[in-house]
Amino acid sequence: MKKILVFMLLGIGALSAQNIDFAVETRIRLVNDNQLQVLVQVDNDSELPVTHLEGFLTGRDGKTKIVLEQRLVMLKSYEPHLVPGNSITRDVVFDNPREKSYSYHFHISKVQFLGDHRVYFYHPECGLTRID
């Protein structure tokens, strides 16, 4: 039992010693005057390959009130891994853009790394938090 505990602590220490960081960028495009395309780009600035990545695209009005929220799977487990230094881009298209201008932000909710069965939540200031 003590050996298992030691290996678990070493595994957690090895992951926390790695540089884990993601750069998230959202861009908005008006398509055909009646559709709004929101592009989300995630750069893997960490030292580990990512096997699964998903999150939520949140739209806010000028008063920071959440207007919409949509789940977006950036990288599925059967797709090629997101290796360090590379990026992945996905888009969401909304019909009939609203008259108001909204700001869109993507928040990473689930991350899995190659060779690690655990699931993590990522926050830019706090880093990784294990959720499963």
C-alpha positions as CSV (number, residue, x, y, z in Angstrom):
1,M,0.0,0.0,0.0
2,K,2.9,2.4,0.8
3,K,4.4,1.7,-2.6
4,I,1.2,2.7,-4.4
5,L,1.0,5.9,-2.4
6,V,4.6,6.7,-3.2
7,F,4.1,6.1,-6.9
8,M,1.0,8.3,-6.9
9,L,2.8,11.1,-5.2
10,L,5.7,10.8,-7.6
11,G,3.3,10.9,-10.6
12,I,1.5,14.0,-9.3
13,G,4.9,15.7,-8.6
14,A,6.1,14.9,-12.1
15,L,3.0,16.4,-13.7
16,S,3.2,19.5,-11.5
17,A,6.9,20.0,-12.4
18,Q,6.0,20.2,-16.1
19,N,5.3,23.5,-17.7
20,I,1.5,23.4,-18.4
21,D,0.1,26.4,-20.3
22,F,-2.4,27.1,-23.0
23,A,-2.9,30.2,-25.0
24,V,-6.6,30.8,-26.0
25,E,-7.6,33.2,-28.7
26,T,-11.1,34.0,-30.1
27,R,-11.9,35.8,-33.3
28,I,-15.2,36.9,-34.7
29,R,-16.1,37.0,-38.4
30,L,-19.3,38.1,-40.1
31,V,-20.2,35.7,-42.9
32,N,-22.8,36.5,-45.6
33,D,-24.2,39.4,-43.6
34,N,-26.5,36.9,-41.7
35,Q,-24.1,34.6,-39.9
36,L,-21.6,35.2,-37.2
37,Q,-18.6,32.8,-37.1
38,V,-16.6,32.6,-33.8
39,L,-13.2,31.0,-34.3
40,V,-11.4,29.5,-31.2
41,Q,-7.7,28.8,-31.3
42,V,-5.9,27.0,-28.6
43,D,-2.1,26.8,-28.6
44,N,-0.4,24.0,-26.6
45,D,2.4,25.9,-24.8
46,S,2.9,23.0,-22.4
47,E,5.5,20.3,-22.5
48,L,3.0,17.4,-22.8
49,P,0.9,16.1,-25.8
50,V,-2.8,16.6,-25.3
51,T,-5.2,13.8,-26.2
52,H,-8.6,15.4,-25.3
53,L,-9.5,19.1,-24.9
54,E,-12.9,20.6,-24.5
55,G,-14.5,23.7,-23.0
56,F,-17.2,26.3,-23.2
57,L,-17.6,29.3,-25.4
58,T,-19.2,32.1,-23.5
59,G,-20.8,35.2,-25.0
60,R,-21.2,38.2,-22.8
61,D,-22.8,41.6,-23.4
62,G,-21.3,44.9,-22.4
63,K,-22.4,44.5,-18.8
64,T,-20.6,41.1,-18.5
65,K,-24.0,39.4,-18.4
66,I,-23.8,35.9,-19.9
67,V,-25.9,35.8,-23.0
68,L,-25.0,32.4,-24.4
69,E,-22.8,29.4,-23.5
70,Q,-22.0,26.5,-25.8
71,R,-19.9,23.4,-25.3
72,L,-17.1,23.0,-27.8
73,V,-15.0,19.9,-28.1
74,M,-11.6,21.1,-29.5
75,L,-9.8,17.7,-29.6
76,K,-11.5,14.3,-29.4
77,S,-9.7,11.3,-28.1
78,Y,-9.6,9.5,-31.5
79,E,-8.0,12.5,-33.3
80,P,-4.2,13.1,-33.6
81,H,-2.6,14.4,-30.4
82,L,-2.0,18.1,-29.9
83,V,1.7,18.1,-29.5
84,P,3.7,20.9,-27.7
85,G,4.1,24.0,-29.8
86,N,1.1,23.3,-32.1
87,S,-2.4,24.8,-32.1
88,I,-5.9,23.7,-33.0
89,T,-8.8,25.8,-34.3
90,R,-12.5,25.1,-34.2
91,D,-15.4,27.4,-35.1
92,V,-19.1,27.9,-34.1
93,V,-21.5,29.6,-36.5
94,F,-24.5,31.5,-35.2
95,D,-27.4,32.6,-37.4
96,N,-28.7,36.1,-37.4
97,P,-26.1,38.1,-35.5
98,R,-27.5,40.3,-32.9
99,E,-27.5,44.1,-33.1
100,K,-25.4,44.3,-29.9
101,S,-21.7,43.5,-29.9
102,Y,-20.8,40.6,-27.6
103,S,-17.5,39.5,-26.4
104,Y,-16.7,35.8,-26.7
105,H,-14.3,33.8,-24.4
106,F,-13.4,30.2,-24.4
107,H,-12.8,28.4,-21.1
108,I,-11.0,25.0,-21.0
109,S,-13.1,22.6,-18.9
110,K,-11.4,19.2,-19.6
111,V,-7.9,18.3,-20.6
112,Q,-6.2,14.9,-20.8
113,F,-2.6,14.2,-21.5
114,L,-0.9,11.4,-23.4
115,G,-0.2,8.5,-21.0
116,D,-2.4,9.9,-18.2
117,H,-5.9,8.6,-17.7
118,R,-6.9,11.5,-15.3
119,V,-9.0,14.4,-16.4
120,Y,-8.0,18.0,-15.5
121,F,-9.6,21.4,-15.5
122,Y,-7.4,24.3,-16.6
123,H,-7.4,27.9,-15.5
124,P,-4.7,30.4,-16.7
125,E,-4.0,31.7,-13.2
126,C,-4.4,28.5,-11.1
127,G,-3.1,25.9,-13.6
128,L,-4.4,22.4,-13.6
129,T,-6.9,20.9,-11.2
130,R,-7.8,17.2,-11.2
131,I,-11.5,16.6,-11.7
132,D,-11.6,12.9,-12.4
